[in-house]
Amino acid sequence: MASATRIRNEYKTVCQAMADLKRKGDGHSPLPEDSDTYCRLAVVKNTLEWVHPILIKTSKTDRWNELMGQRHFVMGPTHAVLYP
């Protein structure tokens, strides 16, 4: 398994690529020709969050209970992508 630092670096790279695709579009969504790439990056991002849950940003102080309520953490990233 990869180290936490490597996963965090890959996560930052994926988030930056997603932000660049959004910026390339209208600022809120990617261009139609980039939507496939954006969706693939979103799947990678969800998978990395599932592998390393510290990457998920939460707003509540009871972090673990909030994470358990999110489907991509409990059921895995595939379930979250297939059944949003």
N, C-alpha and C positions, 0 to 999 in steps of 0.2 A: 504494500500500500504506500502511496505517496505521502510525503511529509506534509504537515499542516502549512508550512511556509510555501511549499510548491502549489498546494491547492489554493491558498489565498492569492498568490500571484496569478494563477490561471483565472481565478474568479475576477480579479481586477481587470485582466486583459479582456475577458468576455464582456464585462459590464461596459468597458470603454468602447469596444467594437459595437455593442448595441446602441450606445449613446451616439456614436459617429453615424450609424445608419439612420437614427432618428433625426439627427441634425441635417443629414444629407437630404432628407425628405422635408416635410413642412415644420419640423420641430416637435411634432407630437407622434408621428408615425412614419415608418420608412416608406420609401418609394415602392410602387407595386412590384418592380423587378427585383427589389431587395427584400421583399417580405419573406421569401423562402429561407434566405440566409438568416434573417432576424429570428424566425421561428426556431431554426436549428440552434442558434446561439441561446435562445431562451430555454431550450431543453437542456443544453449543457449547463446553463446557470442553475436551473432547478436541481439537476443531478449533483452539482458541486455543493449546493446548499444542503442536500439530503445527506451527502457523505460527511460534510463538515458543518454541523448546524450552527456553529458560532457565527457563520457568515450571515445568517438571517437576522435582519434588523427588527427588533421588537420595540413596542412602545410601552409595554407594561412592565412593572417591577417583578411580577411573577413570571419570569421568562419561560420556564419549562412547561407550565400549564398552557401558556399561549402557543408554544410550539406544538404541543400535543394536539391542539385544536386545528392545526393546519394539515390538510390532507396530504400535501407532498412530503410532510415529515412522517406522518403515521403510516400512510399507504405506499409511499415511495413516489418518485418523480414521474413514473410512467402513468400512474393512476391520475395524478394531477393534470398531466398533459392530455390524456384521453378523455377525462371526465372533469372539465373545469367547473 
